Amino acid sequence: MLRPVEPTDPRAPAYRVPWQVCRDDLAHPVVSNRSGEPADFVRIFHDDPADRASTQLWGQVLPGERMEVCLCSADLDEVVVTIAWFRPHDGLEYVWRFVV
C-alpha cells in the first residue's frame, strides 16, 4: 500500500549548487563559487583520451573564487565535467555535472 512520505523538516530550503560556469573559452571553462560558504576538498573529474580519466584536486574553494578547468585534450562535444565537494555546514559530499 502506498502512503505519503513526510518531510523531516518542511521549512528547510533546498541546497543551491554553488557553482557557476563561464564558457567563454570552451576548452578552459571557468568555475566560480557563487555561494556564501567555502566548498571543501573540491575535485574535478572528466574523461580525457590522453589520460583516460583526468582528476584535478582544487582543495578548498572560497566564496567568489574562480578556477579554470583545462579540457585541451578532451573531445568538447562529448566531455562531461563532474565536480565533487564537501560542505563545511553538514560534512556531506555533493556531486554536480556540467557540459561545455
C-alpha positions as CSV (number, residue, x, y, z in Angstrom):
1,M,0.0,0.0,0.0
2,L,1.3,3.5,-0.9
3,R,1.5,6.2,1.8
4,P,2.7,9.8,1.6
5,V,6.3,10.5,2.7
6,E,6.5,13.1,5.4
7,P,9.4,15.6,5.1
8,T,11.8,15.6,8.0
9,D,11.8,19.4,8.1
10,P,9.4,21.1,5.7
11,R,10.9,24.6,6.4
12,A,14.4,23.7,5.4
13,P,15.2,25.2,2.0
14,A,16.8,23.1,-0.8
15,Y,20.6,23.5,-1.1
16,R,21.5,25.5,-4.1
17,V,24.5,24.3,-6.1
18,P,27.2,26.9,-5.5
19,W,28.9,26.7,-9.0
20,Q,28.5,29.0,-12.0
21,V,30.3,28.1,-15.2
22,C,31.6,30.7,-17.7
23,R,32.0,29.0,-21.1
24,D,33.7,31.9,-23.0
25,D,36.6,29.5,-23.9
26,L,35.1,26.0,-24.2
27,A,38.5,24.3,-23.7
28,H,39.0,26.3,-20.5
29,P,35.7,26.8,-18.7
30,V,35.9,28.9,-15.5
31,V,34.0,27.6,-12.5
32,S,33.1,30.2,-9.8
33,N,31.9,29.5,-6.2
34,R,28.8,31.8,-6.1
35,S,27.7,30.8,-2.6
36,G,28.4,32.5,0.7
37,E,30.3,29.5,2.1
38,P,33.5,27.7,1.1
39,A,33.5,24.3,-0.6
40,D,35.9,21.8,0.9
41,F,38.0,19.1,-0.8
42,V,36.9,20.1,-4.3
43,R,37.7,17.6,-7.1
44,I,37.1,17.9,-10.8
45,F,36.8,14.7,-13.0
46,H,36.4,14.3,-16.7
47,D,37.3,11.7,-19.4
48,D,40.4,12.5,-21.3
49,P,41.6,10.5,-24.3
50,A,45.2,11.1,-23.5
51,D,44.9,10.1,-19.8
52,R,41.7,8.0,-19.8
53,A,40.4,9.9,-16.8
54,S,41.6,13.2,-15.5
55,T,41.3,14.5,-12.0
56,Q,42.1,18.0,-10.7
57,L,42.4,18.5,-7.0
58,W,41.4,22.0,-6.0
59,G,41.1,21.7,-2.2
60,Q,39.1,24.5,-0.6
61,V,37.3,26.9,-3.0
62,L,36.3,30.1,-1.2
63,P,33.2,32.2,-2.0
64,G,33.8,34.3,-5.1
65,E,36.9,32.3,-6.1
66,R,37.2,31.4,-9.8
67,M,39.0,28.2,-11.0
68,E,39.8,27.2,-14.6
69,V,39.3,23.6,-15.9
70,C,41.7,22.6,-18.7
71,L,39.9,20.5,-21.3
72,C,42.5,20.9,-24.0
73,S,42.8,17.2,-24.9
74,A,39.1,16.4,-24.3
75,D,36.5,16.0,-27.0
76,L,34.5,19.1,-26.3
77,D,31.4,17.7,-27.9
78,E,31.4,14.7,-25.6
79,V,33.1,15.7,-22.4
80,V,31.1,15.7,-19.1
81,V,32.8,17.5,-16.2
82,T,32.0,16.3,-12.7
83,I,32.6,18.5,-9.6
84,A,32.6,16.8,-6.1
85,W,32.9,18.7,-2.9
86,F,32.0,18.7,0.8
87,R,30.0,21.4,2.6
88,P,31.5,22.5,5.9
89,H,28.0,23.0,7.3
90,D,26.9,19.4,7.2
91,G,30.0,17.4,6.1
92,L,28.2,15.7,3.3
93,E,29.7,15.1,-0.1
94,Y,27.9,16.7,-3.1
95,V,28.4,16.0,-6.8
96,W,27.4,18.2,-9.8
97,R,28.0,17.7,-13.5
98,F,28.1,20.0,-16.5
99,V,28.9,20.0,-20.2
100,V,30.5,22.7,-22.3
